[in-house]
Amino acid sequence: TTMGHLAERLGMVEPLRAFVRVHPVLGTCAGLIFLADELTGQKEGGQTFVGGLDVTVARNFFGEGQVDSFEAALAPSFAPDERRATLFIRAPAITRVGAGVEVLASLDTAAVGLPGAARQLPVAVQQGHLVGLAFHPELTGDESWHAHWLGIVREAAGRRRAAAA
């Protein structure tokens, strides 16, 4: 909500949307919400977001307080034989994934004690040059999520150099 208010106040909504269309962006937690094309659980009156990532995101899906934070081990698609520590803080969840979106990791809802039927819930996605994560990789010692995104940045920079040549 705060990012949307600031983007509106500073006249940055359209420039950010234009940026997201062409440049690699990594959105973690609130950044995932900001990149989503659709949101649920918004505050009354809605909120401004940039969009670009063909997903629906539910705000505060795992709880609204810090006490609802948790750690989970995920196996990302770029390293399926390795479990990576992740930290979810008042985290959103991805409740719909568009056809062009790759799920990089899912969370077993039963493993973290969520009520209801057990299911695999997407928590990390990629659509071309956009990556959205429902967790905070920067708060763990694992740099693999950032390394994955930097690979996307390097590819994009290589394409721009080749096009300019």
N, C-alpha and C positions, 0 to 999 in steps of 0.2 A: 504494500500500500504506500509506504513512504517513498520508495523508488518511483512509483507512478506519479505521486504528487509532485515530487521534485522534477521529474522529466517534463510534466505539464508546465509547471511554473517557469522552468528555464527554457521552454520552447524546444525541448530535445526529443519529443516523442517521434516525430517524423524523421529527423536525422538518425535516431537510433534504429528505427525500422529499416531505413535505407542501408545502414551499416550491416545489420544482421542479414540482409539479403545477399551480401557479397563477401563478408569476412567471417572467418572462423570465430565462434563464440562458445565459451564454456559457461554454463549457468548452473550453479550449485544452490540447492535449497530455494531461497527466495529468487535466485537467478533463473531456476527452472520455471518457477511460477511466472516470472516476467517474460520468458521466451515462449510460453505455451500459447497455442491458438485459442484454447477454451479453458475456462476456470470454473470450478465449483467451490462453494464454501466461502465466497467473497463476503466482505463486510457490506452492510446495507448501503445501497447506492452504487455498488460495484467498484471496480478499480481499473486504472489504466494499465495496460501491459503492452509489450512490444510485439509479441507473437513471432511467427516464423517457424515454430516447431509444431508439427501436426500431431499434437497430443492434447488430451484433456487432463488437467491437473487439479486434484482436490487439495486445497489449502489445509494445513494442520491436520492431515488425515490421521496421524498417529497420536494426536493429543495436542492440547493447547497450552500446556505448561511445560516448564523445563523438566519437571519430574517424569514426564512422558518420554524423555530422551532415552536412547538405547544404542548398544553396539550390536553389530551383526557381521558375520563373515559371508562374503559374496564371492562367487566365481565368475569373473567377467568373461565375456565371449572372446576377448583378445588374449586371455590366459585361462582357459577353462579347467585346467588341472590344478590351479592354484586358488586358494581361498584368501580373499583380501579383507582386512579389517575395515569396517566403515562405521561412521558415527552419525546417527539420526537425531537431530535436535528440533523438536516441534515440527517435524518433517512433513512435507507434502507427499502425495503419492500420485503416480501416473495411472489413471483409471481407463484411459482409451489411448490406443496407439494407432496412428494413421498408417496407410499402406506403404508409404515410403520411409517409414521409421524403423530402424533396427534396434531391438532390445539388446543392450549390452550386459545387463544383469537384472535378475529378478530376486525378490525376497520371498522366502517361504513364510507366509503369515502365521502359520502354526508354530514355527520355530521361535517367534518373538512374542508368542502368547496373545495374539489378537483374537478376539471372539469371532464366532462364526465359522463357516466351513473353511478348511485350509485351502489356500490357493497360492499360486506364484504371481506376485504383484510386481510389474516392471518398476524399477527404481533408478535405472540408468538407460538412457536412449541416445541414439545418434541419427540425425537426418542430414546427410551430406556433411557440411562444414559446421553444423550445430550439434553440441553435446549438452544434454541436460541430466543432472544428477540430483536425486532427492536427498542426498546425504552430504556430509562435509569431509571430503578427502584431505583437505588441508590441515585437519586436526588429528590426523593419524601419521604414522611414520611411512606409510605407503605412498610412493610417488607415481605408481603405475597409471592412475587416472589422468594425472597431469601429463605424463609422458605420452599417453595415447593421444591426448588433445594436441600436444606439441607436434606430433607426427602429422596431424591434420593441418596445423599451421604451416609446417614445412612444405607439405604438398601444395597448399594454396599459394605460397610464396614462389615455389618452383613454376607453377602454372602462370603466375603473373609475369615472372621473368621471361619465360618462353614466349608469352604473348607479346611482350614489349620488344623482343629481339627481332 
